[in-house]
């Protein structure tokens, strides 16, 4: 009986190149070198003239199946201030431990400039490429294309080889600069069944899909026959492979938008997730993982689950703690770990050193610190599990198919008195509070029960309460201000007060107003990053003996400008927390003046997502104004944008309205 010994695979790839690439590396046209602006985005300082990727499967005796993606990019630099487009960084997943890896090869880079009537070409030399290990898992290849000037054309090409077939490289059609032509081709043998997802604002100008016959030649060896004889030979099998070519043209850049998070999730792109394999003479093998299997894998992982029981280093610390409640014991351990470790500025959710080794080092990445924290808490019989997550800006994790590359952070989740309390010792925030970067969608809680999703925004609040009392004092209007900041509003204030002096902080507040003096500034002591903040100060404005005085009753403490100005929105609106802004403003009318008041208002977003009330009343010479804004929802879709924009506009305009005092 013959058994397959795949040692040599050759297959036809000529079909993928039957249609010429959009440009040839190493040769630019006179038209490209003389181009002065982007035709469909004239304000651009640079653009991608064309980019091209081609993905195919290859085989080697040593590594088996892997894929290879060839990439070429050509850019035009209109303005030297955008020369940073020539600083290229390519990251690959190349863990120190384990045999599987990704690699970059065949790097080439050129710049082209018009000198006189000739195109001058300059090549990046081999010693100008740099390979840097960022951590135990990632390697970065970087280089700077030489001699970039206003008007330069630059280009680079490389080949990425990867042994990670469960998820192929994502092809991103949209960049932070306009792109005239983005093209991607791929050929996938019929043995591999991928779910291919078109994500973001994808509208292909050209799309071709064909079946292509690929011939695979493999070595085989028979089972031992009578007498021990073994036969060997080669055979050929055919694959009815899938070939596809996708092109987008004249693509506007992805630009920053207010409350835009995870910019990498916005561009139009193509993603691949392996679902199953079916090789000749073999049954179907389902590959696509799920979070239950992922959870099991993590619990047995040497750099994750195995670390959670390495808390013996904390025995002496635990014995020194007084016998108190679980929360008090947990707080003591947490405080010690937070003060003991210095974070090295690297994120990760895996650590081969968490426990005694990391503790003795006294510094490490996020996983070194927080997995050590969890191990110490478990040593004290505190119920705690890890939550792995992706930080803000790193992207939202896939809700169905888990990937190690989606996650970059780990925190502790303590269960005490029926409550779930987050803990990140690297932040040195108290138990129950998280740095803002962690408030990103959902995280996966890893535990023996199978794990579950946890909303990372739960309990995240930004709250301001401002009391304003304005009175006329001769030739001056004096507004006595008392502000109570809670949640992340307090965090922002306290963080500044711990960095700068009170006088500097008062000056910072004063810059928000025109032609005023800020006096009698005070703040509750002691200042703590974890406590509500209480501020008091006076705003003094000179007033001539005018017949008309204009007062803005909601001069601070609420929304007074609309951040949403564009007609269209291309990314979801992502608030990291729920928001509350309440201003109670009392104004004493000077003798001899009569007041003209704005109209009240009540605005509601659907389903309790947000409310705005603006109420006014006058009793004698006293005017009372209340502005109360609540935004209860944190995630709004592109379709929600018009309504949210309108809501903000009404709030901003109403809070800017003046009370007019006339003699």
URVENFEN-V348267 format. One record per residue. N is the residue number from 1. PHI is phi as a letter, one per 30 degrees, with the letter a starting at -180 (NA if undefined). OMEGA is omega in whole degrees, -180 to 180 (* if undefined). D_CENTER is the distance of its C-alpha to the mean C-alpha in Angstrom with 2 decimals. Layout:
n;phi;omega;d_center
N;PHI;OMEGA;D_CENTER
N;PHI;OMEGA;D_CENTER
This chain:
n;phi;omega;d_center
1;NA;-179;53.69
2;d;172;51.07
3;c;-177;47.62
4;d;171;44.79
5;b;-175;43.94
6;d;-179;41.26
7;c;-179;41.79
8;b;178;41.84
9;b;172;40.01
10;b;-179;40.67
11;a;-177;39.59
12;d;176;39.85
13;b;-175;36.89
14;d;-178;38.93
15;d;-179;38.05
16;d;-177;34.40
17;c;180;35.80
18;d;176;38.56
19;c;-173;36.79
20;d;173;36.15
21;d;-177;32.67
22;d;175;31.79
23;a;180;32.76
24;c;180;34.45
25;d;178;32.85
26;j;-178;35.28
27;b;178;36.90
28;c;-179;35.91
29;c;177;38.03
30;d;179;39.79
31;d;180;38.11
32;d;-176;34.62
33;d;-178;35.76
34;c;-179;37.40
35;e;-175;34.66
36;c;178;34.01
37;a;176;31.24
38;d;-173;28.94
39;d;-176;31.14
40;c;178;28.56
41;a;-168;26.32
42;e;-177;28.91
43;d;-176;26.84
44;d;175;24.67
45;d;175;25.19
46;a;179;24.38
47;a;170;23.80
48;c;178;23.59
49;d;177;27.15
50;a;173;26.51
51;b;-170;24.38
52;b;176;25.61
53;b;178;24.68
54;b;-177;27.11
55;c;178;26.41
56;b;178;29.38
57;c;177;30.46
58;b;-179;32.67
59;b;175;34.69
60;b;-180;36.05
61;e;-174;38.67
62;d;-169;36.56
63;c;-176;33.16
64;i;-179;34.02
65;d;168;31.78
66;a;178;28.62
67;c;-178;27.05
68;b;179;27.07
69;b;177;25.05
70;c;-175;26.57
71;b;173;24.54
72;b;-177;26.02
73;b;176;24.53
74;b;-178;26.72
75;b;174;25.69
76;c;178;27.81
77;c;179;27.51
78;d;-174;29.27
79;b;-177;28.61
80;e;179;28.59
81;d;177;25.98
82;c;-179;23.45
83;d;178;24.76
84;d;175;21.40
85;d;179;20.96
86;c;175;23.36
87;c;-170;21.28
88;c;177;19.95
89;b;-180;17.75
90;b;-178;17.76
91;c;177;16.27
92;b;179;18.10
93;d;-174;18.22
94;b;-176;21.53
95;d;179;22.17
96;d;-179;25.17
97;c;-178;26.66
98;j;-176;27.57
99;c;-178;29.02
100;d;-176;26.30
101;a;170;24.18
102;c;-179;22.77
103;b;177;24.38
104;c;179;24.64
105;b;176;28.13
106;h;179;30.23
107;d;175;28.18
108;b;178;29.88
109;a;-178;29.15
110;b;167;31.44
111;b;-179;31.87
112;b;178;34.56
113;b;178;36.40
114;d;179;39.51
115;c;-172;42.29
116;i;177;45.45
117;c;-177;45.81
118;c;176;44.17
119;d;-180;40.64
120;c;-178;39.82
121;c;178;37.54
122;b;-176;35.95
123;c;174;34.45
124;d;-178;32.02
125;d;-176;34.08
126;d;-178;33.26
127;d;179;33.02
128;c;172;30.24
129;c;-178;27.61
130;b;177;25.81
131;c;-175;24.49
132;b;174;22.53
133;d;-178;21.63
134;d;177;18.37
135;a;-177;19.07
136;d;-172;21.04
137;b;-173;18.87
138;b;175;17.45
139;b;-180;19.61
140;c;172;18.88
141;c;-177;21.46
142;b;176;21.64
143;a;178;24.30
144;c;-179;25.26
145;d;-172;27.46
146;d;168;30.69
147;h;177;32.69
148;d;179;30.24
149;b;171;32.04
150;d;-178;31.88
151;j;-178;32.87
152;d;164;31.78
153;c;179;30.71
154;b;177;28.56
155;a;175;27.68
156;a;178;26.54
157;b;179;26.77
158;a;175;26.06
159;b;177;26.33
160;c;177;23.84
161;c;-177;25.58
162;b;175;24.01
163;c;-179;25.72
164;c;-174;22.86
165;d;-178;24.27
166;d;175;22.51
167;b;180;19.59
168;d;180;20.40
169;e;175;18.25
170;d;174;16.25
171;c;-177;17.83
172;c;-177;15.82
173;d;-171;18.40
174;c;-175;16.58
175;b;175;15.61
176;d;172;15.11
177;b;-180;18.91
178;d;-177;21.43
179;b;-179;22.57
180;d;-175;26.20
181;a;175;26.21
182;b;-173;23.67
183;b;179;25.47
184;b;178;24.74
185;b;176;27.48
186;b;177;27.61
187;b;-177;30.53
188;b;178;30.23
189;e;-178;33.42
190;d;-180;34.72
191;d;-175;34.37
192;c;179;30.58
193;c;-179;29.27
194;c;166;25.64
195;d;-177;23.78
196;c;-175;22.47
197;c;172;19.92
198;c;-171;19.57
199;c;178;16.19
200;i;-179;15.31
201;d;-175;18.13
202;c;175;20.40
203;b;-173;24.02
204;d;174;25.90
205;d;178;28.81
206;b;179;30.41
207;b;178;30.17
208;b;176;32.59
209;b;180;32.95
210;b;169;35.89
211;c;-178;37.28
212;b;180;38.37
213;d;177;40.78
214;c;179;39.70
215;c;180;42.31
216;c;177;41.29
217;c;-176;43.93
218;b;174;43.85
219;d;176;46.22
220;b;178;47.85
221;b;-178;50.14
222;d;171;52.56
223;d;-179;53.26
224;e;176;56.39
225;d;177;59.57
226;e;-176;63.05
227;i;177;64.02
228;i;-177;60.40
229;d;178;59.93
230;c;178;56.35
231;c;177;55.78
232;b;178;52.92
233;l;178;52.02
234;b;176;49.45
235;b;-179;48.57
236;b;173;46.45
237;b;-178;44.34
238;c;175;42.84
239;b;174;39.34
240;d;-170;38.83
241;d;179;35.37
242;c;176;32.90
243;c;-180;32.21
244;b;176;29.96
245;b;-177;29.27
246;b;-177;26.67
247;b;168;26.57
248;c;-178;24.73
249;b;177;26.33
250;h;-175;25.86
251;c;178;22.15
252;d;-177;20.85
253;d;169;17.70
254;d;-177;14.26
255;c;177;14.51
256;d;177;12.61
257;b;180;13.70
258;e;180;14.25
259;h;176;11.88
260;c;179;9.34
261;c;177;5.82
262;h;-179;3.39
263;e;-179;6.27
264;d;179;6.77
265;d;-172;7.98
266;d;-172;10.44
267;d;172;12.95
268;d;-174;16.07
269;a;180;16.20
270;b;-178;18.32
271;b;-177;17.42
272;b;176;20.12
273;b;-179;20.77
274;d;-180;24.18
275;c;-177;26.25
276;a;174;29.66
277;b;176;32.12
278;b;179;35.82
279;c;-180;37.85
280;e;178;41.59
281;i;179;43.80
282;b;177;40.88
283;d;176;39.61
284;d;177;36.25
285;c;180;33.56
286;d;-171;30.52
287;c;-174;27.48
288;e;-177;24.44
289;d;171;23.41
290;b;-173;22.68
291;d;176;21.18
292;d;177;24.70
293;d;179;25.46
294;d;178;22.13
295;e;179;22.98
296;d;-180;26.42
297;d;-180;25.17
298;d;-179;22.97
299;d;180;25.95
300;c;-177;28.12
301;d;-178;25.68
302;d;-179;27.25
303;c;178;24.04
304;b;-176;22.99
305;e;180;25.72
306;d;-178;28.50
307;d;-172;26.98
308;d;179;27.20
309;c;-179;30.98
310;c;-176;31.24
311;c;-178;31.86
312;d;179;35.46
313;d;-175;34.55
314;c;-176;34.21
315;e;-179;37.73
316;d;179;39.36
317;d;-178;36.70
318;d;-180;37.06
319;d;-179;40.86
320;d;-179;40.78
321;d;176;38.91
322;d;-179;41.35
323;d;-178;41.79
324;b;-179;39.77
325;d;178;37.42
326;e;-179;34.41
327;d;180;32.12
328;d;176;34.16
329;d;-180;34.17
330;d;179;30.44
331;d;178;29.94
332;d;179;32.32
333;d;-179;30.61
334;e;-179;27.12
335;d;179;28.44
336;d;-179;30.15
337;d;-179;27.19
338;d;-180;24.92
339;d;-176;27.67
340;d;-173;28.63
341;c;167;25.39
342;c;180;23.66
343;d;-178;20.02
344;d;176;19.79
345;i;177;16.22
346;c;175;15.04
347;c;173;12.73
348;a;173;14.26
349;c;176;15.70
350;c;179;18.91
351;b;175;21.73
352;d;-174;25.23
353;b;-177;26.47
354;e;-174;25.48
355;j;-174;28.75
356;d;-177;31.75
357;d;179;30.63
358;d;180;27.36
359;d;179;29.36
360;d;178;31.96
361;d;179;29.49
362;i;174;28.23
363;a;-180;24.83
364;l;179;22.01
365;d;-177;18.38
366;e;-179;16.62
367;d;177;18.44
368;e;-175;21.70
369;d;-171;21.68
370;d;173;20.56
371;d;174;22.44
372;d;177;25.39
373;e;-179;25.08
374;d;179;25.19
375;d;180;28.14
376;d;179;29.97
377;d;178;29.57
378;d;178;30.89
379;d;179;33.74
380;c;179;34.65
381;i;173;34.60
382;d;179;31.67
383;d;-177;29.90
384;a;177;26.29
385;b;177;23.79
386;d;168;20.40
387;c;175;17.21
388;c;-174;14.57
389;a;173;10.96
390;c;-176;7.35
391;d;179;5.80
392;e;-177;3.85
393;j;-179;1.40
394;d;180;2.95
395;j;176;4.14
396;d;-178;7.14
397;d;180;10.06
398;d;-175;13.20
399;d;-175;15.65
400;c;-175;18.72
401;c;-179;18.41
402;d;177;16.98
403;b;178;15.72
404;e;-175;15.54
405;d;179;12.88
406;d;-174;10.43
407;c;179;10.76
408;b;-173;10.39
409;a;176;11.89
410;b;176;15.11
411;b;175;16.94
412;c;175;20.44
413;b;-178;21.69
414;c;173;25.28
415;c;-177;27.77
416;b;179;30.40
417;h;177;32.95
418;i;-180;31.21
419;c;176;27.91
420;c;-178;24.50
421;c;177;23.30
422;d;178;19.96
423;b;175;20.39
424;b;-175;18.35
425;d;180;21.08
426;d;-178;18.99
427;d;-176;18.21
428;i;169;21.93
429;d;-179;21.36
430;d;174;24.03
431;e;-179;23.87
432;j;-180;22.32
433;c;-180;19.69
434;b;171;16.08
435;d;-174;14.02
436;e;-177;11.75
437;d;-179;8.58
438;d;-178;9.91
439;d;-172;10.50
440;b;177;8.00
441;i;-178;10.36
442;b;174;12.76
443;c;-178;13.52
444;c;177;16.54
445;d;-177;19.55
446;c;176;21.71
447;a;-176;25.41
448;d;-178;28.84
449;d;179;29.09
450;j;177;26.62
451;i;179;23.30
452;a;177;21.53
453;d;178;18.39
454;b;177;17.72
455;d;-176;16.19
456;d;180;13.98
457;c;-178;14.69
458;e;179;18.40
459;i;-179;20.37
460;d;-174;17.80
461;b;170;20.02
462;b;-172;20.42
463;b;175;24.17
464;b;173;26.66
465;b;-176;30.42
466;b;177;32.54
467;c;-179;36.33
468;c;178;38.05
469;b;-175;41.80
470;c;179;43.23
471;b;-179;46.89
472;c;-178;49.22
473;b;-180;50.93
474;i;-179;53.47
475;c;-178;51.66
476;b;168;48.21
477;c;-178;45.61
478;c;177;44.07
479;c;176;41.01
480;d;-174;40.61
481;c;172;36.96
482;b;-176;35.84
483;b;174;32.14
484;c;-179;30.67
485;c;179;26.93
486;b;179;25.31
487;i;-177;22.00
488;d;173;19.12
489;d;177;21.63
490;d;179;23.83
491;e;-179;21.15
492;d;-179;20.53
493;d;-177;24.31
494;d;178;25.19
495;d;179;22.65
496;d;-178;24.33
497;d;176;27.76
498;d;-179;27.26
499;c;-176;26.33
500;b;-179;28.95
501;d;179;32.44
502;d;179;33.44
503;d;179;35.23
504;d;178;32.19
505;d;178;30.15
506;d;178;33.02
507;d;178;33.04
508;d;177;29.34
509;d;-176;30.23
510;d;-179;33.27
511;d;180;31.38
512;d;-177;30.02
513;b;179;33.64
514;c;171;36.32
515;h;176;39.77
516;b;171;39.58
517;c;177;40.29
518;c;-174;38.31
519;b;171;40.71
520;h;-180;41.14
521;d;176;37.53
522;b;179;37.11
523;b;179;34.52
524;d;176;35.15
525;c;-5;35.45
526;d;177;34.24
527;d;179;30.66
528;b;-177;28.24
529;d;-173;24.44
530;c;-174;24.79
531;c;172;27.53
532;e;-178;27.95
533;c;179;28.94
534;b;-177;32.21
535;c;174;33.05
536;b;177;36.34
537;a;178;37.55
538;c;174;39.83
539;c;-175;39.14
540;c;-178;42.40
541;b;180;43.13
542;d;179;46.52
543;b;175;48.39
544;d;178;51.55
545;d;-172;54.40
546;c;175;52.75
547;d;-179;53.99
548;b;177;50.45
549;b;179;47.45
550;c;-180;43.91
551;b;173;41.63
552;c;-174;38.01
553;d;179;37.97
554;c;-176;34.15
555;d;-179;33.50
556;a;172;30.58
557;i;-180;28.53
558;a;-179;27.22
559;d;180;25.59
560;b;174;27.82
561;b;-178;25.80
562;c;180;23.80
563;d;-176;20.32
564;c;-173;20.43
565;c;-176;22.87
566;d;178;22.18
567;d;-180;24.42
568;b;178;21.72
569;b;-177;18.08
570;c;179;15.90
571;b;177;12.64
572;d;175;12.68
573;c;-174;13.18
574;b;172;10.97
575;d;-179;12.99
576;d;-176;11.95
577;a;169;15.71
578;d;-172;19.04
579;b;177;21.04
580;b;178;24.72
581;b;178;26.68
582;b;178;30.43
583;b;174;32.96
584;c;-173;36.66
585;c;179;38.65
586;c;-177;42.41
587;b;176;44.53
588;c;-177;48.22
589;d;178;50.15
590;d;178;52.57
591;e;177;56.25
592;i;-179;57.46
593;c;176;54.15
594;b;-174;53.13
595;c;169;49.54
596;c;-171;47.91
597;c;172;44.90
598;d;177;41.90
599;d;174;41.74
600;d;-179;39.80
601;a;173;36.86
602;b;-178;35.14
603;b;179;32.02
604;b;169;30.16
605;d;-178;27.14
606;d;171;27.90
607;h;177;27.88
608;i;-178;27.50
609;d;179;23.98
610;a;178;25.24
611;b;175;28.57
612;b;174;30.18
613;b;179;33.73
614;b;-176;35.72
615;c;177;39.21
616;b;174;42.06
617;a;178;45.53
618;b;175;48.45
619;b;-177;51.22
620;i;-179;53.84
621;c;-179;52.24
622;c;177;48.89
623;c;176;45.86
624;c;180;43.01
625;b;176;39.65
626;b;173;36.78
627;c;-175;33.34
628;b;-179;31.10
629;c;175;27.59
630;b;174;25.58
631;c;-171;22.30
632;d;-179;22.05
633;c;-178;19.38
634;c;-177;15.65
635;b;178;14.47
636;c;-179;16.45
637;d;176;16.69
638;e;180;17.72
639;d;178;21.24
640;d;-169;21.09
641;e;-177;20.37
642;e;-179;24.08
643;d;179;25.16
644;d;178;22.45
645;d;179;23.19
646;d;178;26.86
647;e;180;26.44
648;d;-178;24.78
649;d;179;27.50
650;d;180;30.26
651;d;-177;28.94
652;d;-178;28.57
653;d;-178;31.98
654;d;180;33.72
655;d;178;32.49
656;c;-176;33.72
657;d;-174;37.16
658;c;164;40.09
659;c;-178;43.08
660;c;177;46.11
661;c;-179;49.02
662;b;176;52.31
663;d;*;55.64
